[in-house]
Amino acid sequence: MEDFTKGMTLLGINYALKLVQVFSNRSAGRSYNCPMKMIDGEWYFHFKKQMFKVADFTTELTSIFKG
């Protein structure tokens, strides 16, 4: 399976609705709303049939998502 993390950017994180908005250069510059899920105390989002850690795509200023 292709690695979609290259060219992928989180545009927004909606903690109340448990969604992230992802922008992907590899998908013709489209943006997607992806559901978030708490797994073992960390937030993950589902994108292109893969689960990604929200904390891996945020800065240290977004401490609410860091474990």
N, CA, C and O atoms as a GROMACS GRO file, in nm:
protein
  268
    1MET      N    1   0.084  -0.118   0.000
    1MET     CA    2   0.000   0.000   0.000
    1MET      C    3   0.089   0.125   0.000
    1MET      O    4   0.193   0.128   0.066
    2GLU      N    5   0.047   0.225  -0.073
    2GLU     CA    6   0.124   0.348  -0.087
    2GLU      C    7   0.130   0.426   0.044
    2GLU      O    8   0.034   0.426   0.121
    3ASP      N    9   0.242   0.492   0.068
    3ASP     CA   10   0.258   0.574   0.188
    3ASP      C   11   0.197   0.711   0.162
    3ASP      O   12   0.255   0.792   0.089
    4PHE      N   13   0.081   0.739   0.221
    4PHE     CA   14   0.010   0.863   0.199
    4PHE      C   15   0.056   0.975   0.292
    4PHE      O   16   0.006   1.087   0.281
    5THR      N   17   0.149   0.948   0.382
    5THR     CA   18   0.189   1.051   0.476
    5THR      C   19   0.269   1.160   0.408
    5THR      O   20   0.274   1.273   0.458
    6LYS      N   21   0.333   1.131   0.296
    6LYS     CA   22   0.404   1.235   0.220
    6LYS      C   23   0.301   1.318   0.147
    6LYS      O   24   0.217   1.265   0.074
    7GLY      N   25   0.306   1.448   0.166
    7GLY     CA   26   0.210   1.536   0.102
    7GLY      C   27   0.076   1.544   0.174
    7GLY      O   28  -0.021   1.594   0.118
    8MET      N   29   0.071   1.495   0.298
    8MET     CA   30  -0.053   1.497   0.375
    8MET      C   31  -0.039   1.599   0.488
    8MET      O   32   0.060   1.598   0.560
    9THR      N   33  -0.139   1.686   0.503
    9THR     CA   34  -0.137   1.791   0.604
    9THR      C   35  -0.270   1.793   0.676
    9THR      O   36  -0.376   1.781   0.614
   10LEU      N   37  -0.266   1.809   0.808
   10LEU     CA   38  -0.389   1.828   0.884
   10LEU      C   39  -0.426   1.976   0.877
   10LEU      O   40  -0.348   2.061   0.920
   11LEU      N   41  -0.544   2.005   0.823
   11LEU     CA   42  -0.590   2.144   0.815
   11LEU      C   43  -0.661   2.186   0.942
   11LEU      O   44  -0.655   2.302   0.982
   12GLY      N   45  -0.729   2.092   1.006
   12GLY     CA   46  -0.802   2.125   1.127
   12GLY      C   47  -0.834   2.001   1.208
   12GLY      O   48  -0.844   1.890   1.155
   13ILE      N   49  -0.849   2.023   1.338
   13ILE     CA   50  -0.883   1.915   1.430
   13ILE      C   51  -1.007   1.960   1.507
   13ILE      O   52  -1.002   2.062   1.576
   14ASN      N   53  -1.116   1.886   1.496
   14ASN     CA   54  -1.238   1.918   1.568
   14ASN      C   55  -1.255   1.814   1.678
   14ASN      O   56  -1.305   1.704   1.654
   15TYR      N   57  -1.214   1.850   1.798
   15TYR     CA   58  -1.217   1.759   1.911
   15TYR      C   59  -1.360   1.725   1.952
   15TYR      O   60  -1.388   1.612   1.993
   16ALA      N   61  -1.453   1.822   1.940
   16ALA     CA   62  -1.592   1.798   1.980
   16ALA      C   63  -1.662   1.698   1.888
   16ALA      O   64  -1.737   1.613   1.935
   17LEU      N   65  -1.639   1.708   1.759
   17LEU     CA   66  -1.703   1.618   1.663
   17LEU      C   67  -1.618   1.494   1.632
   17LEU      O   68  -1.661   1.406   1.558
   18LYS      N   69  -1.498   1.490   1.688
   18LYS     CA   70  -1.404   1.378   1.667
   18LYS      C   71  -1.372   1.360   1.519
   18LYS      O   72  -1.380   1.249   1.465
   19LEU      N   73  -1.335   1.472   1.455
   19LEU     CA   74  -1.297   1.471   1.314
   19LEU      C   75  -1.168   1.548   1.293
   19LEU      O   76  -1.138   1.641   1.367
   20VAL      N   77  -1.092   1.509   1.192
   20VAL     CA   78  -0.980   1.590   1.145
   20VAL      C   79  -1.005   1.617   0.997
   20VAL      O   80  -1.066   1.537   0.927
   21GLN      N   81  -0.957   1.732   0.951
   21GLN     CA   82  -0.963   1.762   0.809
   21GLN      C   83  -0.823   1.747   0.752
   21GLN      O   84  -0.729   1.812   0.797
   22VAL      N   85  -0.811   1.660   0.652
   22VAL     CA   86  -0.682   1.626   0.593
   22VAL      C   87  -0.676   1.681   0.452
   22VAL      O   88  -0.770   1.667   0.374
   23PHE      N   89  -0.564   1.745   0.418
   23PHE     CA   90  -0.536   1.790   0.282
   23PHE      C   91  -0.430   1.698   0.224
   23PHE      O   92  -0.327   1.674   0.287
   24SER      N   93  -0.455   1.646   0.104
   24SER     CA   94  -0.362   1.553   0.041
   24SER      C   95  -0.321   1.602  -0.097
   24SER      O   96  -0.405   1.617  -0.186
   25ASN      N   97  -0.190   1.626  -0.115
   25ASN     CA   98  -0.138   1.663  -0.247
   25ASN      C   99  -0.150   1.547  -0.344
   25ASN      O  100  -0.167   1.569  -0.464
   26ARG      N  101  -0.143   1.426  -0.294
   26ARG     CA  102  -0.147   1.307  -0.380
   26ARG      C  103  -0.287   1.274  -0.430
   26ARG      O  104  -0.303   1.191  -0.520
   27SER      N  105  -0.387   1.337  -0.375
   27SER     CA  106  -0.526   1.312  -0.418
   27SER      C  107  -0.580   1.435  -0.491
   27SER      O  108  -0.691   1.480  -0.464
   28ALA      N  109  -0.502   1.487  -0.582
   28ALA     CA  110  -0.541   1.603  -0.663
   28ALA      C  111  -0.574   1.725  -0.578
   28ALA      O  112  -0.659   1.806  -0.615
   29GLY      N  113  -0.508   1.740  -0.465
   29GLY     CA  114  -0.527   1.856  -0.379
   29GLY      C  115  -0.661   1.861  -0.308
   29GLY      O  116  -0.710   1.970  -0.276
   30ARG      N  117  -0.722   1.748  -0.284
   30ARG     CA  118  -0.852   1.743  -0.216
   30ARG      C  119  -0.834   1.746  -0.065
   30ARG      O  120  -0.727   1.716  -0.012
   31SER      N  121  -0.942   1.784   0.003
   31SER     CA  122  -0.943   1.775   0.149
   31SER      C  123  -1.052   1.674   0.189
   31SER      O  124  -1.154   1.660   0.122
   32TYR      N  125  -1.027   1.607   0.300
   32TYR     CA  126  -1.116   1.501   0.348
   32TYR      C  127  -1.144   1.523   0.496
   32TYR      O  128  -1.057   1.568   0.570
   33ASN      N  129  -1.266   1.491   0.538
   33ASN     CA  130  -1.300   1.488   0.680
   33ASN      C  131  -1.287   1.344   0.726
   33ASN      O  132  -1.355   1.255   0.674
   34CYS      N  133  -1.199   1.320   0.822
   34CYS     CA  134  -1.169   1.184   0.867
   34CYS      C  135  -1.206   1.169   1.014
   34CYS      O  136  -1.178   1.257   1.095
   35PRO      N  137  -1.270   1.058   1.049
   35PRO     CA  138  -1.308   1.035   1.189
   35PRO      C  139  -1.187   1.006   1.277
   35PRO      O  140  -1.092   0.939   1.236
   36MET      N  141  -1.193   1.058   1.400
   36MET     CA  142  -1.089   1.030   1.499
   36MET      C  143  -1.141   0.926   1.596
   36MET      O  144  -1.262   0.914   1.618
   37LYS      N  145  -1.049   0.851   1.656
   37LYS     CA  146  -1.085   0.749   1.753
   37LYS      C  147  -0.976   0.744   1.860
   37LYS      O  148  -0.857   0.750   1.829
   38MET      N  149  -1.018   0.732   1.986
   38MET     CA  150  -0.923   0.720   2.097
   38MET      C  151  -0.887   0.572   2.113
   38MET      O  152  -0.974   0.488   2.134
   39ILE      N  153  -0.758   0.542   2.103
   39ILE     CA  154  -0.708   0.406   2.119
   39ILE      C  155  -0.593   0.410   2.219
   39ILE      O  156  -0.492   0.477   2.196
   40ASP      N  157  -0.608   0.340   2.329
   40ASP     CA  158  -0.506   0.335   2.435
   40ASP      C  159  -0.459   0.474   2.478
   40ASP      O  160  -0.340   0.497   2.497
   41GLY      N  161  -0.553   0.566   2.493
   41GLY     CA  162  -0.522   0.699   2.542
   41GLY      C  163  -0.465   0.795   2.439
   41GLY      O  164  -0.425   0.906   2.475
   42GLU      N  165  -0.460   0.757   2.312
   42GLU     CA  166  -0.409   0.844   2.207
   42GLU      C  167  -0.511   0.854   2.094
   42GLU      O  168  -0.582   0.758   2.066
   43TRP      N  169  -0.517   0.972   2.031
   43TRP     CA  170  -0.609   0.995   1.921
   43TRP      C  171  -0.550   0.948   1.789
   43TRP      O  172  -0.434   0.975   1.758
   44TYR      N  173  -0.632   0.877   1.712
   44TYR     CA  174  -0.595   0.830   1.578
   44TYR      C  175  -0.703   0.875   1.480
   44TYR      O  176  -0.817   0.896   1.520
   45PHE      N  177  -0.666   0.889   1.352
   45PHE     CA  178  -0.766   0.915   1.250
   45PHE      C  179  -0.750   0.816   1.136
   45PHE      O  180  -0.641   0.767   1.108
   46HIS      N  181  -0.861   0.789   1.070
   46HIS     CA  182  -0.867   0.690   0.963
   46HIS      C  183  -0.863   0.764   0.829
   46HIS      O  184  -0.950   0.847   0.801
   47PHE      N  185  -0.763   0.734   0.746
   47PHE     CA  186  -0.749   0.797   0.615
   47PHE      C  187  -0.692   0.696   0.516
   47PHE      O  188  -0.589   0.635   0.542
   48LYS      N  189  -0.760   0.679   0.404
   48LYS     CA  190  -0.716   0.587   0.298
   48LYS      C  191  -0.689   0.447   0.351
   48LYS      O  192  -0.585   0.387   0.322
   49LYS      N  193  -0.783   0.394   0.430
   49LYS     CA  194  -0.779   0.259   0.485
   49LYS      C  195  -0.661   0.234   0.580
   49LYS      O  196  -0.619   0.120   0.598
   50GLN      N  197  -0.608   0.342   0.639
   50GLN     CA  198  -0.500   0.331   0.736
   50GLN      C  199  -0.533   0.417   0.857
   50GLN      O  200  -0.608   0.514   0.846
   51MET      N  201  -0.478   0.381   0.972
   51MET     CA  202  -0.494   0.460   1.093
   51MET      C  203  -0.363   0.536   1.117
   51MET      O  204  -0.255   0.479   1.108
   52PHE      N  205  -0.374   0.666   1.148
   52PHE     CA  206  -0.259   0.751   1.173
   52PHE      C  207  -0.276   0.819   1.308
   52PHE      O  208  -0.388   0.853   1.347
   53LYS      N  209  -0.167   0.838   1.380
   53LYS     CA  210  -0.169   0.909   1.508
   53LYS      C  211  -0.182   1.058   1.483
   53LYS      O  212  -0.104   1.115   1.406
   54VAL      N  213  -0.280   1.122   1.546
   54VAL     CA  214  -0.298   1.266   1.531
   54VAL      C  215  -0.173   1.339   1.577
   54VAL      O  216  -0.132   1.436   1.514
   55ALA      N  217  -0.113   1.295   1.685
   55ALA     CA  218   0.005   1.362   1.741
   55ALA      C  219   0.123   1.364   1.644
   55ALA      O  220   0.208   1.453   1.653
   56ASP      N  221   0.130   1.270   1.551
   56ASP     CA  222   0.239   1.268   1.454
   56ASP      C  223   0.228   1.379   1.351
   56ASP      O  224   0.325   1.409   1.281
   57PHE      N  225   0.110   1.442   1.340
   57PHE     CA  226   0.088   1.546   1.240
   57PHE      C  227   0.063   1.683   1.303
   57PHE      O  228   0.019   1.776   1.235
   58THR      N  229   0.091   1.696   1.432
   58THR     CA  230   0.073   1.823   1.501
   58THR      C  231   0.206   1.869   1.560
   58THR      O  232   0.304   1.793   1.561
   59THR      N  233   0.209   1.991   1.608
   59THR     CA  234   0.330   2.045   1.670
   59THR      C  235   0.324   2.024   1.820
   59THR      O  236   0.225   1.975   1.875
   60GLU      N  237   0.431   2.061   1.885
   60GLU     CA  238   0.435   2.048   2.031
   60GLU      C  239   0.337   2.146   2.098
   60GLU      O  240   0.307   2.132   2.216
   61LEU      N  241   0.288   2.245   2.025
   61LEU     CA  242   0.190   2.341   2.079
   61LEU      C  243   0.052   2.277   2.096
   61LEU      O  244  -0.030   2.328   2.171
   62THR      N  245   0.027   2.168   2.028
   62THR     CA  246  -0.101   2.098   2.038
   62THR      C  247  -0.088   1.987   2.142
   62THR      O  248  -0.099   1.869   2.110
   63SER      N  249  -0.066   2.026   2.264
   63SER     CA  250  -0.034   1.930   2.370
   63SER      C  251  -0.152   1.841   2.409
   63SER      O  252  -0.131   1.736   2.469
   64ILE      N  253  -0.276   1.881   2.376
   64ILE     CA  254  -0.392   1.800   2.414
   64ILE      C  255  -0.388   1.663   2.347
   64ILE      O  256  -0.445   1.567   2.399
   65PHE      N  257  -0.321   1.650   2.232
   65PHE     CA  258  -0.318   1.525   2.159
   65PHE      C  259  -0.191   1.444   2.186
   65PHE      O  260  -0.178   1.331   2.137
   66LYS      N  261  -0.101   1.498   2.261
   66LYS     CA  262   0.023   1.426   2.294
   66LYS      C  263  -0.002   1.333   2.412
   66LYS      O  264  -0.074   1.367   2.505
   67GLY      N  265   0.059   1.216   2.407
   67GLY     CA  266   0.040   1.119   2.513
   67GLY      C  267   0.130   1.138   2.630
   67GLY      O  268   0.124   1.062   2.726
   0.00000   0.00000   0.00000
